[in-house]
Amino acid sequence: MLTGFDFILVFLAALAAGIVNALAGGGTLITFPLLVAVGVPAVAANITNTVALCPGYFGGTFAQRNDLRGQERRLWTIIPASIVGGLLGGFLLLQTGEKLFKELVPYLILLASGLLAIQDPVRAWIMRRLSEHHKGNLEKWTWLVTGTGSIYGGYFGAGLGVILIAALGLTLEDSLTRLNALKQSISFATNLATAIFFLFSGQVAWSAALVMAVGALIGGTVGGRLAGRIKPSTLRWTVVTIGVIVSIIYFVRG
C-alpha cells in the first residue's frame, strides 16, 4: 500500500522520466527503481512502468509530429513490426518469474546504462554514414531491425531509443531530426502495444500507474518542446550515473 509521500515520489519520477525520454532516453532508469523502492514487486514494477510512461511517449511523439511529414510510407511498414516486437517482449516478460527477473534486473539496468552511454558515438556514426551517402537497398529491412529491437523494448525498455536510432541510421538515409521523430513514433507504438497487452496481466499497480501517467504526459510534452534548448548529453550522463549506481546497489543487495 503506497503512502501519500510515495505517490508524490512516483509522480515526480514520471515527470522527470517523460522529459528525459523525450530529450535523451532512459526514463525507465528513474521510474523503475523507484517503484521497486516503494514496495512494488519487480515484474509488477516493470509492467506498471510500461503502462504509466505510455502518455509520455505520446507527448514526445506529438511534439515532433512535423518531422514525420513525408514518412507515412515508412510508418506503415515499420510500426506493425514494432507492435509485434513489443507484444513478444511483453509475453516473454510475463513468462519470466519474479525470482529470475529480480536476478536479471541489475544486468538489465547496467545494459540500459551502457546503451545510453554510447548514444553520442552512435549518433556520430550515423552522421558520418549519412554524410557519406551510402547507397544500397537497405530500407526494405528497416522493419526487421526495428521490430527486433522492439522485443527488448517490450521486455524492459530502457535504452530502446539507442537501439532504434542505430537501426534507423543503418538502413535509412535521412536527416537525424527526421530519424529522431521516427524513432519516437516507433518507441510510442512499441510501448503502447505492450501497455495494452499488460492491461490484462493483473499485475498493474493502478494507483501508481495513474499518478505516473499524468506526470509522464506532462514531462513528455515539456521535453518535446524543450528539444534543442537543453543539452541532451547532460541529462543522459546524469541518467547513466544513476543507472550504474542503482545496478551496483542491486548487485550488492543480491
N, C-alpha and C positions, 0 to 999 in steps of 0.2 A: 504494500500500500504506500503510494507516494505521498509525501507531505507537500504543503504549500511551497516550502522553500525548494523542494525537488522540482516542482513544476516551473518555478522561476528559472532554475538552472537549465532545465532541458529546453525551455523557450529561448533563452539567451544562446545556448549552444546551437540550436537550429537556426537562429538568426545569423549567427556567425558562419555556420556551415553553408547557408544559402548564398551569402556574399562570397565566401571562399570558392564554392563550386562554380559560380558564375565568372570569377576572375582567374582562379588558378587551379581549382580542383582539390580534392582531398577532404571535403567537408565531413565525410564519414569518420575520419580520424579524430574529429572533435566530438561528434554526437554519440558514436557507438560506445567508446569507453565510458562516457558519462552515464549513458543508460545502464551499463553494467554496474557502474559505481553506485547508482541509486537503488540497485537491487533487482533489476530486470535480468532474467537468465540470458546467457549469451546468444542462443539461437533466437529467442524471442526478441532480444535487443536488436539483432541484425535485421529481423523481419520488420519490427516496428520502425526502425531507422529507414528502411527502404520505403515503407508506406508514407512516413512523415515527411521525407525530403522531396517527395514527388512534386508538390506545388512549387518548390524552389527551382527545380529543373524547368518547369513550365514558365516561371517568371523569367529565367535566364534566356530561354528559347524565344519567348515573346519579345523581349527587349532587343534581340538580334535578328528579328524576322526580316528586316530589309535586306540583309545579306544572303537570304535564302532565295531571293528572286532569281529566276532562271535556272534553279537547281531542282525543279519539280520532278524531272525525269529520274534524277539520281535518287531522290527521296522515295519514289515509287518502287525502286528495286532494293534499296538498302534497308529501309525501315522494316519491311516484313521479315528480313533475315535477322535484324536486331531484336525484333519482338520474339522470334522463335528462340534465339540465343538466350535472351533474358528469362524466358519461361523454362528453358532447360537448366539454366543456372539455379533458378528458384527451386526447381524439382530436386536437383542434386543437394541443395541445402537442407530441404526437408527430410532427405534420406540420411543426412548426417546426424548422428545422435549428439545430445548435449555434451557428453564427456569428450567425444572425439573433436567436436567443434571447439570446445574450450582449449583443447591441446593445440589446435591449429591457429587459434586467434593470434598469438604473438608472431607467428610466421606470416600470417596474412597482413598484419599491421606493418611488419617490417618490409614485406614485399611492396605494399602500397607506398610506404615512405620512400623506398628505393625508386619506384616509378616516378614519384613526384620530384625526387632529387635529380633525375636525368631528363626532366622535361625540357630544360633550356637546350642541352645538347641535341635532343631530338628535334626541337624546333629549328635549331641552326642547320641540322642535316636536311630538314625539309626545305628550308630556304635555299640551300645550295642546290638541292635537287631541282627545285622549281626554276631557279635561275639558269640551270644548265639545259633546260628544255628537253628532258628525257622523252624520247618518243617510244611508242610501243602501245599495244592494245591491252593495257593492264586494267583499264577502268571496269571492264566487264567482271573482274574478280573482286571488286570492292565489297560486294555483298557478302562474299565468303570470309574475308579477313575481318570485317566489322562484325559479322554475325558470330564468328568465333570469339572475338574479344568481348562480345555481349554476354557470353556464357559466364565469364568471370564477373561481369557487371551484375548479373542476376544472383551470383553466389555471394559476393561481398561488396564490390562496387568501388571502393576507394582506389583512386588512381586509374579508373577506367578511361578518363579523358586522355591520358598519356598514350594508352594503347590505341585508342581510336584515332587520335591525331597522327600517330605514326603510320597506322594502316591507311588513312586517307592520303597522307603525303607520299606513300609508296605507290599508290595506284591512280591518283588523280593529279592533274595539272591545273592549278588554280591559285588564286591569292590566298595567303594564310588567313586573312579575315574571313573569306567565304568558307574555307575549310573549318575554321573555328565554329562558325554558325552551323555548319553541317554536323560537326561533332556534338554540339549542344543538342541538336534535334535528335540525334541517334541516342545520346545519353538519356534524354527525356523519354523516348519511345521504349528503351530498354527498361528504365526504371518504372514507367507506368505499367507495362505489361507484367513485370514481376510483382509490382504492388497489387494489382488486381488479382493475380494468382494467389498472393499471400492473404488476401481478404478472407479466403475460405480455409485457411490453415488453423484457425482458432488460437493462434499464438501472437496476435497483435495486441500490444498493451495500449488500448484505445485512448485512455485518458492522457497518456503521454503523447501518443501519436497526433491527436487533435491539437494539443498545445504546440507541438513541434511544427505541425503543418503550417500554422499561422506564421510562426517565426521564419520558417524556410521560404514561404511565399514572399514575405516582406524582404528577406535577405536576398533572395534570388533576383527580385525586381530591382532592388537598390544596386546589387552587384552588377547587373547587366547595364545599368545606366552609368555606373562608375568605370566601366571598361575604358581603358585609355587614360584615366585620370589617376589611378593608383597603380603603383609598380607591382605587378603580379609576383615577381620574384621574392619580394619582401614577405608577402603573405605565404608564398609557397614554402620558403625555408623555415618560417615560423611553424607551419603545419608539419613539415618534415621533422623538425626538432621535437615537437610534441609527440609525433608518432614513434620516434625512436625511444624516447623516454618511456612512453606507455608500454612499448613492446618489451623493454628491459624490465619494467615492473612486473609484467605478466610472466616473463621467464623466471624472475627471482621468486615470485609467489608460487610458481608451478601451477 
